[in-house]
Structure formats: structure tokens, C-alpha cells
Amino acid sequence: MMAERMDRDISEAYTRSRSNPDRQQAASSEEEKMANEVIFVHSRDFRISDQKTPHMQFVTLHGLRAVKWSFVVTDTELEKQISLNRDFPEPMKGFYLVTFVATDKYKIKVASGMFRWSRIAHKCERIPMTSSFHVSLFTTLRDAAFVGGLMRITVELKFTDDFRLNAINGTFITTRYLLYITSLRIRRLVDEHPDVDSFQLPFSLETVEKVLQFIVNGSFSIKIADFAHLSQFIDCLNILRPLLCDEIIANIDRELFEKIQQSYENLRIWDLVEILLFTHCYHLSRTCSAIIALIADNHFTQFSAEYNTTRNVATYRRLSENPLGDNRNSPVPLIEELVVQKRCVKRLVRVRLDRTQKTSYRY
């Protein structure tokens, strides 16, 4: 019984902070626990009609994840329902508000309604038929005085900082909604324990913050050559398993490879072994293969003298083992195999010199 859609569709998402929005979200007091909110607001205007009912679709975009929503009014002989739907079924805590404001075509009569709830438990969440919002909305749609008028429906979704990531030197407060839709590990945790509100991470606040930066923005700011911090970053990524985790690790591999290309002539054997250990441990295959080839071609004599069963034994064993199980694909056997194969090939380097043109003189 209602509504021709108007060319008026407004969606916005913003973050509200009750304190300095630029501060680090490592909170310890009760006041800081509810400091930030992620809010999505979607509004649409409809022309009230006796033939159509309102229906609107929208998407909440936050971080790297999009969630599709729809607000539907159904008015048939079999059912009269108002529902808020989303594209995944898991329960979500937050603050949800639906409002409508209607005016007749002369802008004299006004009707309104509001419904709110703090938890969406189902993929399709129906507003109770006994609620004042349900009664008021259908009463307005059936009132002949409002036919030809306008109705604005607004859906507001608000998610507060209600989840703690406990690091080794403090706590990082963030939004459970964001983690749930972005992190595979947190999603599994919430599915198994719906009321969980914290997760322990064996990393520093600095590392956790950089991983959260990647989850939200899809970018990270860490020095590629700083293996101590980079290894912590990758370990934290592998635990949380956010969207595009494999892609960011592949980008780390690519950037590290490009840096080595620029400076490989200045790298000493212990520098190469350090890079090889790191890339082998984190399966950065492109850079690992490049270092294996470089050692086999230019540094094998020094490598075999410095790293063996009697010198630097711990490092040698790590380079001789494969975490995936097949030790034949570990760095040491691969280096030795390349050296053997290299002996069967003669390498020639041809250098073409440009001849300087002779100058002729005429008299």
C-alpha cells in the first residue's frame, strides 16, 4: 500500500569521538571504553501511494569489508511485516534505530515513528507487529490524507568501541563489528562465544595498532628491512587473518625483493643469510628464491664454510628444514642443487663496445 521511490537517497558513515579522535585507543578507564563510535546513517524519501510499499537497499563500508542491508515493508493479504535484513546471519551487538516522518501533500498533517534495538540476532530482523512503530507506519500508509505526500525513512546503525585486544603492554579498544566482518579469527571466536568482548595477542601495542591500521585502511607503515618489527606484524596478521592478508604478505615479498635488487652487490654473506632465514620462515617465495640463487652463484664457498654442521649449527639446521615437511625444498639443498647444476653450464659474458666514429678532415 505505498510508495513510489524518490530521487532522494542519502547514506553516510562517520566516526564520532567523545574525546580527541587522534589519540591512541589504548584505554584503561571506564570513560575511555566508550570513546569512539562507528555510525552509518541511510535515509530515503518515498512518495506515498496506495499501490507500492517502501523498500530500500544500502551498503555499510568500513575497512575492507562491505555489508549489504535492506529495509523492507511488506503489505499483502498474507502478511504485514517490517524487516531489516543483512547478508550474513551472525548476531551483532550495536545500536539500531529506524525512524520515519511522513507529511501529506499539503504539508499540514505529520506522522512519525521510531523503533530501536541493541542486538540483531538474525539475518532477517522483523519489527514486532505490536510495536508502536509498526502500528503507526501502517496506519499512515493506509490514511488517504497522506496519499501523494512524502515519507522519509532513516536507518541508523551505531557500533561502539566494545572489544578489547589485549597486547603484552596494554589494551587496544576497537569495534567488535569491524573485527567481526574483517578478521576470520575474531569471526570464529564470536561464533563460538557470542558474548566474548576481548582477545589476547602476544604482541606489543605498536604492532597491534599497525595491524588494525591495515584492517581499517588496507595499508601499513612499517620498514620492510626492519625484520624484528616486520616479523611481529606478519605473525599478528596470521593470527587475526584479516581480509587481504595473503595479498599484503605478497606485497611485503615484492617490496623486499625490489630493495634487494637495488643493493645486492653490497650485501655480505651474513646479511644474505638473515634475509634468507626471514623469507624462508614466512614463505616469501620470490625473495627467498632470489637469495638462494645469489648465494649459489656468488657466495657458496663462504656460505658453506660459515654455515655447516660445526659452525653456526642452529642457523644451518633452520635453513636445512622446511616447515611444510619436505626438506628437499629447504634453502640448503636448493643452494647445493643449483651449485651442482651450475657446473654443467659455461657462462659467457659478451660486451659490445661502440666504436667511435673517425673524424675526417677536408682541405
WONORTA-V534750 format. One record per pair of residues at least 24 apart in sequence whose C-alpha atoms are under 6 Angstrom apart, sorted by the first residue. I is the first residue (numbers start at 0). J is the second residue. D is the distance in Angstrom with one decimal. If there is no record, write none. Layout:
BEGIN
I/J/D
I/J/D
END
This chain:
BEGIN
0/49/4.3
0/50/4.8
0/51/5.0
0/52/5.4
1/47/5.3
1/48/4.2
1/49/4.8
1/50/5.3
1/51/3.8
1/52/3.9
2/45/5.5
2/46/5.2
2/47/4.4
2/48/4.7
2/51/4.6
2/52/4.8
2/53/5.2
3/45/5.6
3/46/4.9
4/45/4.6
5/44/5.6
5/45/5.2
7/43/5.6
7/44/5.5
8/42/5.9
8/43/4.6
9/41/5.6
9/42/4.9
10/40/5.6
10/41/4.1
11/39/5.8
11/40/5.2
12/38/5.6
12/39/4.2
13/38/5.4
24/171/5.7
24/172/5.6
25/170/5.3
25/171/4.5
33/160/5.7
35/160/5.7
36/158/5.6
36/159/4.3
37/157/5.7
37/158/5.1
38/156/5.7
38/157/4.3
39/155/5.7
39/156/5.1
40/154/5.8
40/155/4.5
41/153/5.6
41/154/5.2
42/152/5.7
42/153/4.2
43/151/5.6
43/152/5.6
44/150/5.6
44/151/4.3
45/149/5.7
45/150/5.2
46/148/5.9
46/149/4.8
47/146/5.2
47/147/5.3
47/148/5.4
47/149/5.7
48/146/5.4
62/214/6.0
62/215/3.8
62/216/5.6
81/125/5.7
81/126/5.6
82/124/5.4
82/125/4.2
82/126/5.9
83/123/6.0
83/124/5.2
84/122/5.7
84/123/4.5
85/122/5.5
87/122/5.9
88/121/5.4
88/122/4.1
90/119/5.5
90/120/4.1
91/118/5.7
91/119/5.2
92/118/4.5
93/117/5.2
93/118/5.9
93/157/5.8
93/158/4.8
94/156/6.0
94/157/4.9
95/155/5.9
95/156/4.8
96/154/5.8
96/155/5.1
97/153/5.7
97/154/4.6
98/152/5.8
98/153/5.3
99/151/5.5
99/152/4.4
100/150/5.6
100/151/5.4
101/149/5.6
101/150/4.1
102/148/5.5
102/149/5.5
103/145/4.3
103/148/4.1
104/147/5.5
104/148/4.0
162/196/4.8
162/197/5.4
163/197/4.4
164/197/5.7
164/198/5.1
165/199/4.8
165/200/5.9
166/200/5.2
166/201/6.0
166/202/5.4
166/203/5.5
166/204/5.6
167/201/5.8
167/202/5.7
167/203/5.5
168/203/5.9
181/241/5.4
181/242/5.7
182/239/5.6
182/240/5.5
182/241/4.1
183/240/5.4
184/239/5.0
206/232/5.8
252/283/5.3
256/286/5.0
291/334/5.7
295/334/5.3
295/338/5.5
END
